[in-house]
């Protein structure tokens, strides 16, 4: 898989106070093969440090990751 090419798939992850679950998600996503993908973390106003942890994980991820701050209800 060549991550330099355009992604074939976008994984959108709506979050709200998910600081504890994000590391396992990023580990699982890093194991994916044979598809070029990007991850979009859309945080709805977490108060537990989720956006900061997502930024840390995104900086180390082997796939492109974008972070968005959104209002609650964004998954509708």
N, C-alpha and C positions, 0 to 999 in steps of 0.2 A: 504494500500500500504506500502510495506517495502522498504525504500530507501537504506537499508543496502545491499540488494541483487543487482545483476547486473541490470543495466538499460535495459528496454525493448525497449526504444526509445531514440534517440539522436536528440535534437532540435538544429540545427545550425543556428546562427543568424549573418549574415554578417553586420557589422556596419561601418559607416563613419559619424562622427559628429552627433551622436545620443544621446548626453548627456541628452537632454530634454525628449526623449521618452523612455529611458531605465527603469525608475521607474515604469511606467504603465505596461510595458511588464513583469517585474518581479512580479508585483502584480497579473497579469492575470495568469502567469505560476504557481504561488504559490497556486492558487485556484484549480488546476487540481487534480483530484482524480482517483484512480483505474488503474493507469499506472505508473510504475517506469521509470523515465526519467532523463536524464542529459541534461544540456544546454552547448553549446560551442559557446562562443562569439568570432567571428573572426574579429578583427578590422583592417581596411585597411589604417591606418595612420591618424586617427582623430586628429584634432588640438583644439577641444573644451573641452577636459577633459573626453571624453568617456571612455578610458581605466581605468582611476582612479575611475570613478563612477561605472563602471562595477565591478571592484574589490571590492568596498564597498558593492554593492548589492549582489555579490556572497558570501561574508562572512556572510551575514545575511539570505541567501536563504535556504528554507527547502529542496532543491534539490541540487545535485552536479552540480557545474558550473566550467567550464574551460575557461581560457582566452588565446587567441592566437593573436599575432601581425603578420599581413600578409601584402602583397602588395595589392594595389588596383586591382580590377578585379578578386578577389578570388572567387566570386560567379559563375563564368562561369563554 
